Amino acid sequence: MRSLAARGRRGAVLTILAAIGLAITGYLLAVRWLGEVPACGPVRGCDTVAASPYATVAGLPVALFGVGFSVVLVALTAAWWRRADRRALQGAYALGLVGVVAVGYLTFIEVVVLEAICIWCVSYAITVVAGWLLAIGAVRGTA
């Protein structure tokens, strides 16, 4: 019974993190398609990151890839949480690893190449890394 409750808590947190990531990338994609700059508040750098050549891949906004990634991640984490589908958890873990590599690369570009930080990008990276770390524990059976 304890593992069921732990899976429930961890599954809920994983799904919520993925949904927050989806909301962030959805916002960034909408702003991009509207031709606007993400609101950064007192932190500056979103405009630099959004206007950089690194904001697109093959002519498509990077945020579009983030939306796709997040939609799949929400589906996988919800499947594990609600149906105890271990394959969904393993898929979320594997996809999370790809996400960690991607946000690591993009964060490197922000800091080293562009010398600008987008708070939205950092927030998204936090959701991806935190979700992947939780998935590691769940895959290892510590949930």
Phi, psi and omega per residue, in radians:
M1 nan -0.631 -3.123
R2 -1.067 -0.747 -3.118
S3 -1.162 -0.549 3.093
L4 -1.126 -0.783 3.123
A5 -1.150 -0.717 3.124
A6 -1.131 -0.740 3.097
R7 -1.072 -0.704 3.124
G8 -1.054 -0.802 3.131
R9 -1.162 -0.864 -3.105
R10 -1.142 -0.702 3.112
G11 -1.088 -0.718 3.106
A12 -1.108 -0.787 -3.135
V13 -1.123 -0.764 3.113
L14 -1.047 -0.764 -3.126
T15 -1.178 -0.706 3.116
I16 -1.132 -0.761 3.101
L17 -1.055 -0.759 3.119
A18 -1.117 -0.677 3.126
A19 -1.187 -0.659 3.067
I20 -1.108 -0.756 3.078
G21 -1.039 -0.716 3.103
L22 -1.095 -0.724 3.115
A23 -1.106 -0.738 3.137
I24 -1.106 -0.878 -3.114
T25 -1.194 -0.569 3.059
G26 -1.075 -0.764 3.086
Y27 -1.073 -0.836 -3.123
L28 -1.094 -0.659 3.109
L29 -1.190 -0.759 3.123
A30 -1.063 -0.788 3.132
V31 -1.073 -0.741 3.136
R32 -1.078 -0.835 -3.124
W33 -1.148 -0.486 3.089
L34 -1.436 -0.113 3.128
G35 1.337 0.383 -3.126
E36 -1.849 3.105 3.115
V37 -1.923 2.405 3.115
P38 -1.031 2.467 3.073
A39 -1.218 2.198 -3.098
C40 -1.911 -0.152 -3.089
G41 1.150 -2.496 -3.100
P42 -1.242 -0.308 3.124
V43 -1.464 2.275 3.131
R44 -1.824 2.612 3.088
G45 2.434 -0.375 -3.133
C46 -1.059 -0.690 -3.139
D47 -1.126 -0.714 3.115
T48 -1.113 -0.800 -3.128
V49 -1.149 -0.787 -3.098
A50 -1.137 -0.545 -3.105
A51 -1.561 -0.075 -3.068
S52 -1.341 2.764 3.075
P53 -1.155 -0.261 3.125
Y54 -1.406 -0.096 -3.124
A55 -1.376 -0.121 3.094
T56 -2.318 2.674 3.035
V57 -2.311 2.115 -3.114
A58 0.965 0.631 3.124
G59 1.404 -0.015 3.135
L60 -1.853 2.445 3.121
P61 -1.061 2.414 3.089
V62 -1.003 -0.588 3.133
A63 -1.063 -0.519 3.096
L64 -1.111 -0.717 3.078
F65 -1.134 -0.663 3.096
G66 -1.116 -0.685 3.099
V67 -1.111 -0.824 3.120
G68 -1.048 -0.802 3.100
F69 -1.001 -0.842 -3.065
S70 -1.191 -0.636 3.104
V71 -1.073 -0.815 3.138
V72 -1.131 -0.716 -3.131
L73 -1.130 -0.715 3.075
V74 -1.053 -0.782 -3.134
A75 -1.089 -0.768 -3.130
L76 -1.154 -0.814 -3.113
T77 -1.172 -0.644 3.108
A78 -1.178 -0.664 3.113
A79 -1.118 -0.709 3.108
W80 -1.184 -0.783 -3.104
W81 -1.083 -0.859 -3.013
R82 -1.483 -0.539 -3.046
R83 -2.071 0.038 -3.133
A84 0.994 0.616 3.132
D85 -1.422 1.787 -3.087
R86 -1.059 -0.578 3.093
R87 -1.091 -0.632 3.103
A88 -1.145 -0.709 3.091
L89 -1.093 -0.782 3.130
Q90 -1.125 -0.638 3.062
G91 -1.137 -0.729 3.107
A92 -1.117 -0.697 3.099
Y93 -1.085 -0.864 -3.117
A94 -1.108 -0.787 3.115
L95 -1.127 -0.665 3.099
G96 -1.069 -0.662 3.093
L97 -1.090 -0.760 3.071
V98 -1.058 -0.741 3.127
G99 -1.105 -0.702 3.124
V100 -1.095 -0.741 3.105
V101 -1.101 -0.784 -3.118
A102 -1.110 -0.847 -3.122
V103 -1.231 -0.493 3.034
G104 -1.098 -0.803 3.107
Y105 -1.092 -0.833 -3.109
L106 -1.147 -0.621 3.080
T107 -1.168 -0.699 3.053
F108 -1.019 -0.790 3.122
I109 -1.045 -0.790 3.141
E110 -1.023 -0.908 -2.997
V111 -1.306 -0.839 -2.994
V112 -1.538 -0.792 -3.050
V113 -1.496 -0.917 -3.069
L114 -1.483 -0.378 -3.073
E115 0.914 0.764 3.130
A116 -2.554 2.565 -3.141
I117 -2.089 2.248 3.028
C118 -1.758 2.061 -3.091
I119 -1.091 -0.555 3.091
W120 -1.164 -0.741 3.128
C121 -1.132 -0.733 3.111
V122 -1.116 -0.745 3.120
S123 -1.079 -0.734 3.107
Y124 -1.110 -0.778 3.127
A125 -1.027 -0.681 3.119
I126 -1.096 -0.746 3.135
T127 -1.125 -0.670 -3.127
V128 -1.182 -0.846 -3.106
V129 -1.158 -0.790 3.138
A130 -1.084 -0.746 3.110
G131 -1.097 -0.720 3.141
W132 -1.162 -0.701 3.100
L133 -1.089 -0.711 3.071
L134 -1.137 -0.671 3.123
A135 -1.128 -0.627 3.082
I136 -0.999 -0.864 -3.134
G137 -1.076 -0.691 -3.140
A138 -1.185 -0.731 3.116
V139 -1.104 -0.677 3.128
R140 -1.277 -0.148 3.086
G141 1.545 0.298 3.120
T142 -1.553 0.063 -3.141
A143 -1.399 nan nan
